[in-house]
Amino acid sequence: MSRGLSIIPTMRLLVVANLSKPKVEPAVKALRPFLEERVELIGVDSSHQYDLATLNMDGILVLGGDGTLISVARRLKGRQTPIMGVNYGRLGFLANFTPDEIQGYFDKFIIGALPMSHRLMLQVSLVPNGAKCDLMDPKAVAKSARFSETSLNDAVVTSGPPFRMIEIDLSIGGETGVSYFGDGLIIATPSGSTAYNVSAGGPILSPHVDGICLTPICPHSLAFRPVVFGSRSTVVVSTKRVNAGTTLVCDGQGSTRIEAGDSIVIRRADHDVLIVENPDTGQWRSLAEKLGWAKTPRYQR
């Protein structure tokens, strides 16, 4: 071996492809020779056939949209595997590489030369009515929970059919005393702040902010405004009056029915998710281009 020749270790790569998007299947076929020249391609996951929490791999290439990437983050179950997302959906805040960019950036991905962000996740648990449990104790909550999920974007309590207002008690960091009537509640991470949260009038958080935002859905109060608090604070939502269809929804992908007297405990998960960032696309530029953030009115010609 000649002196100065660097060796690039072989990356074991899994491709996760959302074949429901029309352009993804042709893209998989076109990319396969390119990928196989550079990495050890484990396979193409298009129907959750791989256990991402135990698979021997070094990186994941997601071909889909933000929803596909969120699904991958949840399936990793805390495993710290870098995810590079290529957007074949609409906005592409998390899957922030375009199909035209993938080949130009892929070699940098292999050697770890692209920026990477640690995105916090939520641990969301539902403790049923009647369970005697210290809701501030994560181990006790895990033992008593009827439902437990992680969320990269948000956890939503939605009123559901017949769409009457629900009543809940709310505590943050153990401080109680807030009773709330309305159509529900959104607890969002910085990653999820640009999703349902912003549509409901919540704040936009930078991915680098170590915080969580809480946004009411149509509160029966002019004084209940969205708030941002530290990510180490535990949120407890205790239901007093609910509808037949009141539901807890995590990332729009996992859900369970809520009954009166149930408690939903939301805290920062013990792990983050590693998202590979596009070095040419910052958050504020993405907001301006994809959501029209701060766009001024145009004069009619």
C-alpha positions as CSV (number, residue, x, y, z in Angstrom):
1,M,0.0,0.0,0.0
2,S,1.4,3.4,-0.9
3,R,1.9,5.9,1.9
4,G,-0.8,8.4,2.2
5,L,-3.6,6.2,0.8
6,S,-6.6,6.5,3.0
7,I,-9.0,3.7,3.5
8,I,-12.7,4.4,3.7
9,P,-14.3,1.8,5.9
10,T,-17.2,-0.1,4.3
11,M,-20.6,1.2,5.4
12,R,-23.4,-1.3,5.9
13,L,-26.3,0.6,4.5
14,L,-30.1,0.0,4.6
15,V,-32.4,1.8,2.2
16,V,-35.9,2.5,3.4
17,A,-38.2,3.2,0.5
18,N,-41.7,4.4,0.5
19,L,-43.0,2.8,-2.6
20,S,-46.4,4.5,-2.3
21,K,-44.8,7.5,-3.8
22,P,-44.6,7.1,-7.6
23,K,-41.1,8.3,-8.1
24,V,-39.5,6.2,-5.4
25,E,-39.4,2.8,-7.1
26,P,-37.7,4.1,-10.2
27,A,-35.2,5.9,-8.0
28,V,-34.4,2.7,-6.1
29,K,-33.6,0.9,-9.3
30,A,-31.5,3.8,-10.7
31,L,-29.6,4.3,-7.4
32,R,-28.8,0.7,-6.7
33,P,-25.6,0.4,-8.9
34,F,-24.3,3.7,-7.5
35,L,-24.8,2.6,-3.9
36,E,-23.4,-0.9,-4.4
37,E,-20.1,0.6,-5.7
38,R,-19.7,2.5,-2.5
39,V,-21.3,0.6,0.4
40,E,-22.4,-2.8,1.5
41,L,-26.0,-2.6,0.7
42,I,-28.0,-4.7,3.2
43,G,-31.3,-4.4,1.4
44,V,-34.3,-2.2,0.6
45,D,-36.9,-2.0,3.3
46,S,-40.3,-1.2,1.8
47,S,-42.7,-3.0,4.1
48,H,-41.1,-3.0,7.6
49,Q,-39.5,-6.4,7.0
50,Y,-36.3,-5.4,8.9
51,D,-36.0,-5.0,12.6
52,L,-34.1,-1.7,12.7
53,A,-33.4,-1.9,16.4
54,T,-31.2,-5.0,16.0
55,L,-30.0,-5.0,12.3
56,N,-26.2,-4.8,11.8
57,M,-26.0,-1.5,9.9
58,D,-24.1,1.8,10.0
59,G,-26.5,4.1,8.2
60,I,-29.9,4.4,6.8
61,L,-30.9,6.1,3.5
62,V,-34.6,7.1,3.5
63,L,-36.3,7.6,0.2
64,G,-39.8,9.1,0.9
65,G,-40.8,12.1,2.9
66,D,-40.9,13.3,6.5
67,G,-43.4,10.7,7.5
68,T,-41.2,7.9,6.3
69,L,-38.2,9.3,8.2
70,I,-40.3,9.7,11.3
71,S,-41.4,6.1,11.0
72,V,-37.7,5.0,10.8
73,A,-36.8,7.1,13.8
74,R,-39.5,5.4,15.9
75,R,-38.5,1.9,14.6
76,L,-34.9,2.4,15.7
77,K,-36.1,2.3,19.4
78,G,-33.2,4.4,20.6
79,R,-30.5,3.0,18.4
80,Q,-28.1,5.8,17.3
81,T,-27.9,5.2,13.6
82,P,-27.5,8.2,11.2
83,I,-30.5,8.8,8.9
84,M,-30.1,10.6,5.6
85,G,-33.5,11.5,4.2
86,V,-34.2,12.2,0.5
87,N,-37.5,14.0,0.0
88,Y,-40.1,12.5,-2.4
89,G,-42.9,14.1,-0.4
90,R,-44.1,17.7,-0.1
91,L,-42.2,19.8,2.4
92,G,-39.2,17.8,3.4
93,F,-38.0,19.5,6.7
94,L,-36.5,16.3,8.0
95,A,-35.8,14.5,4.7
96,N,-33.9,17.6,3.6
97,F,-32.0,16.3,0.5
98,T,-33.6,16.5,-2.9
99,P,-33.4,13.5,-5.3
100,D,-31.0,15.6,-7.5
101,E,-28.6,16.1,-4.6
102,I,-28.2,12.5,-3.3
103,Q,-25.3,11.4,-5.5
104,G,-23.3,14.6,-4.9
105,Y,-23.5,14.3,-1.1
106,F,-23.4,10.5,-0.7
107,D,-19.6,10.1,-0.5
108,K,-19.5,12.7,2.3
109,F,-22.2,10.8,4.1
110,I,-20.2,7.6,4.0
111,I,-17.2,9.2,5.7
112,G,-19.2,11.2,8.2
113,A,-18.3,14.6,6.6
114,L,-21.9,15.9,6.6
115,P,-23.4,17.8,9.6
116,M,-25.6,15.9,11.9
117,S,-28.1,17.0,14.4
118,H,-29.3,15.2,17.5
119,R,-33.1,15.5,17.5
120,L,-34.8,15.0,20.9
121,M,-37.7,12.6,21.1
122,L,-40.6,12.3,23.5
123,Q,-41.5,9.3,25.6
124,V,-45.3,9.2,25.7
125,S,-47.2,6.9,28.1
126,L,-50.8,6.4,29.1
127,V,-51.5,5.3,32.6
128,P,-55.1,4.0,33.0
129,N,-57.6,5.3,35.5
130,G,-57.2,3.5,38.8
131,A,-53.6,2.7,38.5
132,K,-51.7,3.6,41.6
133,C,-48.5,5.1,40.2
134,D,-46.1,7.9,40.9
135,L,-46.5,9.8,37.6
136,M,-43.1,11.6,38.1
137,D,-41.2,8.3,38.3
138,P,-40.3,7.0,34.8
139,K,-39.9,3.4,36.0
140,A,-43.2,3.4,37.8
141,V,-44.9,4.9,34.7
142,A,-43.4,2.3,32.4
143,K,-44.6,-0.5,34.6
144,S,-48.2,0.8,34.9
145,A,-48.7,2.2,31.3
146,R,-51.3,0.7,29.1
147,F,-49.8,2.4,26.0
148,S,-46.2,3.6,25.4
149,E,-44.7,5.2,22.3
150,T,-41.8,7.5,21.3
151,S,-42.5,10.5,19.1
152,L,-40.1,12.6,17.0
153,N,-42.7,15.3,16.2
154,D,-45.5,15.4,18.7
155,A,-48.0,13.8,21.0
156,V,-51.6,15.1,20.5
157,V,-54.7,14.7,22.7
158,T,-57.6,15.2,20.3
159,S,-61.2,15.5,21.3
160,G,-62.6,13.1,18.7
161,P,-66.3,12.2,18.0
162,P,-68.8,13.6,18.9
163,F,-66.4,16.6,19.0
164,R,-67.6,18.2,22.2
165,M,-65.0,20.1,24.3
166,I,-63.0,18.0,26.6
167,E,-61.8,18.9,30.1
168,I,-58.2,18.1,31.3
169,D,-55.9,19.0,34.2
170,L,-52.4,19.9,33.2
171,S,-49.1,19.9,35.1
172,I,-45.6,20.7,34.0
173,G,-42.6,19.7,36.1
174,G,-44.9,18.6,38.9
175,E,-46.7,22.0,39.2
176,T,-50.4,21.5,39.1
177,G,-53.4,23.9,39.1
178,V,-54.3,24.3,35.4
179,S,-57.7,23.0,34.3
180,Y,-58.5,23.4,30.6
181,F,-61.5,23.1,28.3
182,G,-61.0,22.8,24.6
183,D,-60.6,20.5,21.6
184,G,-57.3,19.1,22.6
185,L,-53.6,19.7,23.2
186,I,-50.3,19.4,21.2
187,I,-47.0,18.7,22.9
188,A,-44.3,19.1,20.2
189,T,-40.5,18.8,20.0
190,P,-38.5,21.4,18.0
191,S,-38.6,19.0,15.1
192,G,-42.4,18.9,15.3
193,S,-42.9,22.6,15.9
194,T,-43.3,23.2,12.2
195,A,-46.0,20.5,11.8
196,Y,-49.4,20.4,13.5
197,N,-48.1,22.7,16.2
198,V,-47.5,25.7,13.9
199,S,-50.9,25.1,12.2
200,A,-52.6,25.4,15.6
201,G,-50.8,28.7,16.3
202,G,-47.8,27.4,18.2
203,P,-44.3,28.7,18.1
204,I,-41.5,27.6,15.7
205,L,-38.5,26.2,17.6
206,S,-35.0,25.9,16.2
207,P,-33.9,22.2,16.2
208,H,-31.0,23.3,18.5
209,V,-33.4,24.6,21.3
210,D,-33.5,22.2,24.2
211,G,-37.2,22.7,24.8
212,I,-40.7,21.4,24.2
213,C,-43.7,23.5,23.2
214,L,-47.3,23.0,24.5
215,T,-50.1,24.4,22.3
216,P,-53.8,24.2,23.0
217,I,-56.3,23.3,20.3
218,C,-59.1,25.8,20.2
219,P,-59.0,26.6,24.0
220,H,-62.2,27.9,25.6
221,S,-60.1,30.8,26.9
222,L,-58.4,33.9,25.5
223,A,-55.7,33.5,28.1
224,F,-54.4,30.0,27.3
225,R,-51.4,30.8,25.0
226,P,-48.8,28.3,23.7
227,V,-45.8,27.9,26.0
228,V,-42.2,26.6,25.6
229,F,-40.5,25.0,28.6
230,G,-37.3,23.0,29.2
231,S,-37.1,19.5,27.8
232,R,-36.3,17.9,31.2
233,S,-39.8,18.9,32.6
234,T,-42.4,16.1,32.7
235,V,-45.9,16.9,31.4
236,V,-48.9,15.2,32.8
237,V,-52.3,15.5,31.2
238,S,-55.1,14.1,33.4
239,T,-58.4,13.7,31.7
240,K,-61.6,14.6,33.5
241,R,-64.2,14.7,30.8
242,V,-63.7,13.2,27.4
243,N,-65.7,12.0,24.3
244,A,-66.2,8.5,23.0
245,G,-63.6,9.2,20.4
246,T,-61.0,11.1,22.4
247,T,-57.6,9.8,21.3
248,L,-53.9,10.1,22.1
249,V,-51.9,10.2,18.8
250,C,-48.1,10.0,18.5
251,D,-46.5,11.4,15.3
252,G,-49.8,10.6,13.5
253,Q,-48.7,6.9,13.5
254,G,-49.5,5.4,16.9
255,S,-52.7,6.0,18.8
256,T,-54.9,4.8,21.6
257,R,-58.3,5.6,23.0
258,I,-58.4,7.9,26.1
259,E,-61.0,7.4,28.9
260,A,-61.9,9.7,31.7
261,G,-59.5,9.5,34.6
262,D,-56.6,8.3,32.4
263,S,-53.2,10.2,32.7
264,I,-50.9,10.9,29.8
265,V,-47.2,11.3,30.8
266,I,-44.9,13.0,28.3
267,R,-41.2,13.4,29.0
268,R,-38.0,13.6,27.0
269,A,-37.0,10.2,25.8
270,D,-33.7,8.7,27.0
271,H,-32.3,8.9,23.5
272,D,-32.2,11.3,20.5
273,V,-32.3,10.5,16.8
274,L,-29.4,11.3,14.5
275,I,-30.5,13.2,11.4
276,V,-28.0,14.0,8.6
277,E,-28.3,17.6,7.6
278,N,-28.1,19.2,4.2
279,P,-25.2,21.7,4.5
280,D,-26.8,24.0,1.9
281,T,-30.2,24.2,3.5
282,G,-30.6,25.9,6.9
283,Q,-33.8,26.0,8.9
284,W,-34.7,29.6,8.2
285,R,-34.1,29.2,4.5
286,S,-36.3,26.1,4.6
287,L,-39.1,28.0,6.4
288,A,-38.9,30.8,3.9
289,E,-38.9,28.6,0.8
290,K,-41.3,25.8,1.9
291,L,-43.7,27.6,4.2
292,G,-43.4,31.2,2.8
293,W,-42.3,32.4,6.3
294,A,-41.9,36.2,6.5
295,K,-43.0,36.5,2.9
296,T,-44.3,40.0,2.1
297,P,-47.4,40.7,0.0
298,R,-46.8,41.2,-3.7
299,Y,-48.0,44.2,-5.6
300,Q,-50.4,43.5,-8.4
301,R,-49.0,44.3,-11.8
